[in-house]
Amino acid sequence: MEHVEWWPEPGNPGVVGRFFRKKVANEAASKTTGELVLKDVIVLEIKMQGMGDVHVKEVKEHNTAELSRRFPQAWEAFKSNYAIEQDGTPLTDIPLLYPETAIHLSLAGINNVEQLAEINDTVAGRIPNGRALRKAAQDFLTPKAAPVSTRVKTRRKKEASHDAA
């Protein structure tokens, strides 16, 4: 594991935390394949300064917001360490997609809107809200036609300016 700096918990002197990626056993996949299968997860380690005991929490979709608010400096440091330039449209360009969701998608190997739009049903089923996220990506990438009323107004303006000339 690489060196990761400990960051203080605001309002709670002496408590520090750090986020990092860790490989852990994927028990369901390991049982299915009969071999050890690892998955990449984000964890938060919390400890009292000067103490050896460390409490480890896996960061999941349901607790990301809470844990990132609890240790905001540690979360920002973690995010900046994993801000890797990717080809394609950034996931965070999709309206209402939280940065935490983008991080969880990147752990699943989905790094841009185009990849998310193309995931199959099996992959979508493995990701919390995967089908809805896929649909949001597809909608985001689909050019929207102007409403009929807007097209009519635009055509009338063009006709009026053409008649005036």
C-alpha positions in Angstrom: 0.0 0.0 0.0 1.2 3.5 -0.8 1.8 6.2 1.8 -1.5 8.0 2.5 -1.6 11.0 4.7 -3.9 11.1 7.8 -6.3 14.0 7.9 -8.1 15.5 10.9 -11.8 15.2 11.5 -13.1 18.8 11.9 -14.6 19.4 15.3 -13.3 16.2 16.8 -9.7 16.8 18.0 -7.4 13.9 17.9 -9.4 11.9 15.4 -7.8 11.4 12.0 -8.8 9.5 8.8 -7.7 8.6 5.4 -9.3 7.2 2.3 -7.6 4.8 -0.1 -8.3 2.0 -2.6 -7.8 -1.6 -1.4 -8.2 -5.0 -3.0 -10.6 -7.3 -1.1 -12.0 -10.7 -1.8 -15.2 -10.8 -3.9 -16.7 -13.7 -2.0 -19.7 -14.3 -4.4 -17.5 -14.3 -7.5 -14.8 -16.4 -5.7 -17.5 -19.0 -4.8 -18.8 -19.1 -8.3 -15.4 -19.5 -10.0 -13.8 -21.6 -7.3 -10.8 -19.2 -7.3 -9.9 -16.1 -5.3 -11.4 -13.1 -7.1 -10.5 -9.6 -5.9 -12.4 -6.4 -6.3 -11.2 -2.8 -5.8 -13.0 -0.9 -3.1 -12.6 2.5 -1.3 -12.0 2.3 2.4 -11.8 4.9 5.2 -9.4 4.2 8.1 -10.2 6.2 11.3 -8.0 6.3 14.4 -7.1 8.4 17.4 -3.8 10.2 16.9 -1.0 8.3 18.7 -3.0 5.1 18.9 -2.4 1.9 17.0 -6.0 0.8 16.7 -7.6 1.6 13.4 -11.3 1.3 12.5 -11.8 0.5 8.8 -15.1 1.3 6.9 -15.8 0.4 3.4 -17.1 3.3 1.4 -20.3 2.4 -0.4 -22.9 4.2 -2.3 -25.1 4.7 0.7 -22.4 6.1 3.1 -20.1 8.1 0.7 -21.7 11.5 1.4 -21.6 11.0 5.2 -18.0 9.8 5.3 -16.8 12.4 2.9 -18.5 15.2 5.0 -16.9 13.7 8.1 -13.4 13.9 6.7 -13.6 16.5 3.9 -9.8 17.1 3.6 -9.1 13.4 3.4 -11.8 13.0 0.8 -10.5 15.8 -1.4 -7.0 14.5 -1.1 -8.2 11.0 -2.2 -10.2 12.4 -5.1 -7.3 14.5 -6.3 -5.0 11.5 -6.2 -7.4 9.6 -8.4 -8.3 12.3 -10.8 -6.9 10.6 -14.0 -7.4 12.1 -17.4 -9.8 9.8 -19.3 -10.8 9.8 -22.9 -14.5 10.6 -23.5 -17.0 12.7 -21.7 -16.5 12.9 -17.9 -19.2 11.1 -15.9 -19.8 14.3 -13.8 -21.1 16.0 -16.9 -24.3 14.1 -16.6 -26.8 16.3 -14.7 -27.5 15.2 -11.2 -24.7 12.5 -11.1 -22.8 13.0 -7.9 -18.9 12.9 -7.9 -19.2 10.0 -5.4 -21.2 8.0 -7.9 -18.6 8.7 -10.6 -15.9 7.3 -8.3 -17.9 4.2 -7.6 -18.4 3.8 -11.4 -14.7 4.2 -12.0 -14.0 1.4 -9.5 -16.3 -0.7 -11.6 -14.2 0.1 -14.7 -16.6 2.7 -16.2 -14.7 5.9 -16.7 -16.7 8.1 -19.0 -20.3 8.7 -20.2 -19.8 6.8 -23.4 -18.7 3.6 -21.5 -21.7 4.0 -19.1 -24.1 4.4 -22.0 -22.9 1.1 -23.6 -22.9 -1.2 -20.5 -25.0 -4.3 -21.0 -27.9 -5.5 -18.7 -25.6 -7.8 -16.7 -23.2 -5.0 -15.8 -26.0 -2.6 -15.2 -27.6 -5.1 -12.8 -24.4 -5.3 -10.7 -24.2 -1.5 -10.2 -26.6 0.3 -7.8 -29.1 2.1 -10.0 -27.1 0.8 -13.0 -30.0 0.8 -15.4 -31.1 4.3 -14.5 -27.5 5.5 -14.8 -27.1 3.9 -18.2 -30.4 5.5 -19.4 -29.2 8.9 -18.1 -25.9 8.5 -20.0 -27.8 7.5 -23.2 -30.1 10.5 -22.8 -27.2 12.8 -22.2 -25.5 11.6 -25.4 -28.6 11.7 -27.6 -29.0 15.1 -29.3 -32.3 16.7 -28.4 -34.5 18.1 -31.2 -35.9 21.6 -30.5 -39.6 21.5 -29.5 -42.0 22.0 -32.4 -43.1 25.4 -31.2 -39.5 26.6 -31.2 -38.9 25.3 -34.7 -42.0 27.0 -36.0 -41.0 30.3 -34.4 -37.5 30.1 -35.8 -38.8 29.2 -39.3 -41.2 32.2 -39.1 -38.4 34.5 -38.2 -36.3 33.3 -41.1 -39.3 33.7 -43.5 -39.9 37.2 -42.1 -36.2 38.2 -42.5 -36.2 36.7 -46.0 -39.3 38.6 -47.0 -37.9 41.9 -45.7 -34.8 41.5 -47.9 
